[in-house]
Every structure is written in structure tokens, then in C-alpha cells.
Amino acid sequence: MWPDNLGVDVSRESLEKLEQYQVLLFKWQKAINLVSPKTLQESGVRHFADSAQLSKYVGDDVRHIMDWGSGAGFPGAVLAIMRPKIEFTLVESDERKCQFIRTVSRETSTTMRIENCRIEDIADGCDDIPDIITARALKSVKVLLSYAYPLIEQAPAIRLLLLKGENVEEELEEALDVYDFSVERWPSVTNPLASVILISDIILKV
């Protein structure tokens, strides 16, 4: 399932749960379009390993991660399996995909809170603010920051840990027109054109 250069230690228990998860993905994909059919046969790398690489950028002090636009649970459910001591909230607007994630949670005995709603709704009325927000192939950096800013105003230490494609530089420049922030960037180990970015110290420009 993993490329040799993933750089993440995965316990035997977590690996078994991830294999269960992959079996469920293949089973449910027959009825629900959870991932692009073109990527299903390569899902071990394209979805599971791609999500798992985020784990090495999550410090041991992190208490709560909120995953936006979780879809079939990437990256949120993968990280929840790998990091069971962290509280996870997965936000997904498609009820059928939420049903799938609930099944993954139940079948793998992995605790996750699953919110069937739009990102805008969860961010506007959140009573358990996360330390980190994750997202994969969702919106632009500028849009994600706009969704996150009501939470950032309450907890300025929030960070965004994002998997981004080849247009990441343009997205960051666009976001810097509206926000000041610090950014760390690493090459993706599963896609030479993609990056992992960590955005922190976020301030809205006046």
C-alpha cells in the first residue's frame, strides 16, 4: 500500500485497519462514486498513502484535527486510524459519503465525529475549535482561509495542513493579497507535482 519513501511509521494494527478500509472502499465504490474510478486500482498510493503522509507534520501536542470536505475519508479517516490519541472531526456535505465514513469508523473500531454539513456551517458555529484543519483537493488556499477565519479569530494558533496541486504558488500569492501568514512547504511523496503545506500565524489584512 505504501511507497518506500513515505517516511511515516505505521503500526501493524493501523495497517490492518487501513487494509479493511480499502476493502470497504472497493465494495462501496460499486454503488457510490466515492473516488474517481481511474484512481481506484491505485488507491493504496493515490488516496491512502497520499493522506497518510500528513501524519509526519502533526505534532504530538495536537489534540483535535478537523478535516474539511472529507469525501470518502481522505485524509481525515486515514489519519484517525493512524493517530488514535487525537480527536478527529470529519466534515462532509454528501450524506452517502458520510454513511461510508461511519461504516469505516464502525468496522475498524476507530473513533471519529462525522458532521454532515457544509464547511461554512461548521466553521460559523463550532464549539470545539481544532488545533489543525486538514483538506485535500478541496478549495483554493484563499477560500479555505476565508472559511477558517471565524475560527482563527477565536483561536489564532490554528494551522491549516493542506495537500495541494501544481498551482500552489499561484494560490498562495492570491491568498497573500488578503491575509498575512507563514507557510512551510514539502514535496508530496506520492505525486511529484503536488505539495504539502502548513499555514500558520494567519492575520486578515486591514
C-alpha positions in Angstrom: 0.0 0.0 0.0 2.9 2.4 0.8 5.7 3.8 -1.3 9.1 3.2 0.2 9.7 6.9 0.7 6.5 7.6 2.7 8.6 8.5 5.8 5.8 7.5 8.2 5.8 4.7 10.8 2.5 2.8 10.6 1.7 0.2 13.4 0.6 -3.3 12.4 -2.8 -2.6 14.0 -3.2 0.6 12.0 -2.1 -1.1 8.8 -4.7 -3.9 9.3 -7.4 -1.2 9.8 -6.3 0.6 6.6 -6.5 -2.6 4.7 -10.0 -3.1 6.0 -10.8 0.4 4.9 -9.5 -0.2 1.4 -11.7 -3.4 1.1 -14.7 -1.3 2.1 -13.8 1.4 -0.5 -13.8 -1.2 -3.3 -17.1 -2.7 -2.1 -18.9 0.7 -1.7 -17.4 2.1 -4.9 -19.7 -0.3 -6.9 -22.7 1.6 -5.7 -21.4 5.1 -4.8 -18.8 7.2 -6.7 -16.5 7.7 -3.7 -13.3 8.3 -5.7 -12.5 8.7 -9.4 -12.8 5.2 -11.0 -9.5 5.9 -12.7 -7.7 6.0 -9.3 -9.4 3.0 -7.6 -6.9 0.4 -8.6 -4.1 2.7 -7.4 -5.9 3.8 -4.3 -3.2 2.5 -2.0 -0.9 5.2 -3.2 -3.3 7.8 -4.7 -5.6 8.0 -1.7 -4.3 6.1 1.4 -0.5 6.9 1.2 -1.3 10.4 -0.1 -3.3 11.0 3.1 -1.0 9.2 5.4 2.0 11.4 4.6 0.3 14.3 6.5 0.8 12.4 9.8 4.5 13.3 10.0 3.6 17.0 10.1 1.2 16.6 13.1 3.0 17.2 16.4 2.4 15.1 19.5 0.8 18.1 21.2 -2.2 18.2 18.8 -5.5 17.5 20.5 -8.1 17.9 17.8 -8.0 17.8 14.0 -10.9 18.9 11.8 -10.9 17.5 8.2 -12.9 19.6 5.7 -14.5 18.1 2.6 -13.6 14.5 3.7 -15.3 12.8 0.8 -14.5 9.1 1.3 -12.5 9.9 4.4 -9.3 11.3 2.8 -7.3 12.4 4.6 -9.3 12.5 7.8 -10.2 8.9 8.3 -6.8 7.7 7.4 -5.2 10.0 9.9 -7.8 9.0 12.6 -6.7 5.4 12.1 -3.0 6.3 12.3 -3.3 8.7 15.2 -5.9 7.3 17.6 -5.0 9.6 20.5 -6.1 12.6 18.6 -9.8 13.7 18.3 -11.0 13.9 14.7 -14.0 15.7 13.3 -14.7 14.9 9.6 -16.9 17.4 7.7 -18.7 16.2 4.6 -21.8 17.6 2.9 -22.7 14.4 1.0 -24.8 12.1 3.2 -23.9 9.0 1.3 -20.2 9.6 1.8 -20.9 10.2 5.5 -22.6 6.9 5.6 -19.5 5.3 4.1 -17.2 7.0 6.7 -19.5 5.9 9.5 -19.1 2.3 8.2 -15.3 2.7 8.1 -15.4 4.1 11.7 -17.5 1.2 12.9 -15.8 -1.7 11.0 -12.3 -0.5 12.0 -13.3 0.5 15.6 -11.9 4.0 15.0 -13.5 6.9 16.8 -14.4 9.9 14.6 -17.0 12.5 14.8 -18.7 12.9 11.4 -20.6 16.1 10.6 -22.9 16.0 7.6 -22.9 19.7 6.7 -21.2 22.4 4.6 -17.9 23.8 5.8 -19.3 27.3 6.1 -21.9 26.0 8.6 -19.4 24.1 10.8 -16.9 27.0 10.9 -19.6 29.5 11.8 -20.9 27.7 14.8 -18.1 25.4 16.1 -18.0 24.8 19.8 -14.9 22.6 19.8 -12.2 24.5 17.9 -9.5 22.3 16.3 -5.7 22.8 16.5 -5.3 21.8 12.8 -7.6 21.9 9.8 -6.8 19.5 7.0 -8.1 19.4 3.5 -7.2 17.6 0.3 -8.1 18.6 -3.2 -10.9 20.9 -2.0 -10.9 24.7 -2.4 -8.2 27.3 -3.1 -6.0 28.5 -0.2 -7.7 31.9 -0.2 -11.2 30.3 0.0 -10.1 27.9 2.8 -8.7 30.7 4.8 -12.0 32.6 4.4 -13.9 29.6 5.7 -11.4 29.2 8.6 -11.2 32.8 9.7 -14.2 32.8 12.1 -12.4 30.0 14.0 -9.0 31.8 13.7 -10.4 34.9 15.3 -11.3 32.7 18.4 -8.1 30.7 18.3 -5.2 32.4 16.4 -2.9 29.4 16.8 -5.0 27.3 14.3 -3.0 25.9 11.5 -4.1 24.6 8.1 -2.4 21.4 6.8 -3.2 21.0 3.1 -2.4 18.8 0.2 -2.2 21.0 -2.9 -1.5 20.5 -6.6 0.8 22.1 -9.0 -0.9 25.6 -8.8 0.0 26.0 -5.1 2.3 29.0 -5.7 -0.5 30.9 -7.5 -2.9 30.0 -4.8 -0.5 31.3 -2.1 0.1 34.6 -3.9 -3.7 35.1 -4.3 -4.2 34.4 -0.6 -1.5 36.8 0.4 -3.5 39.6 -1.2 -6.0 39.2 1.7 -4.1 37.5 4.5 -0.7 37.6 6.2 0.6 34.1 7.2 3.6 31.9 7.5 3.9 28.9 5.2 6.0 25.7 5.3 6.1 23.5 2.2 7.3 20.0 1.4 7.1 17.9 -1.8 4.5 15.2 -1.8 5.9 11.7 -1.7 3.1 10.4 -3.9 2.9 13.0 -6.6 5.9 14.9 -8.0 3.6 17.8 -9.0 2.0 18.2 -5.6 2.9 19.7 -2.2 2.1 19.5 1.5 1.8 23.0 3.0 1.3 24.1 6.6 -0.1 27.6 7.1 0.1 29.3 10.4 0.2 32.8 12.0 -2.8 33.8 10.0 -3.9 37.5 10.1 -6.5 39.3 8.0 -5.0 42.3 6.3 -6.8 45.6 7.0 
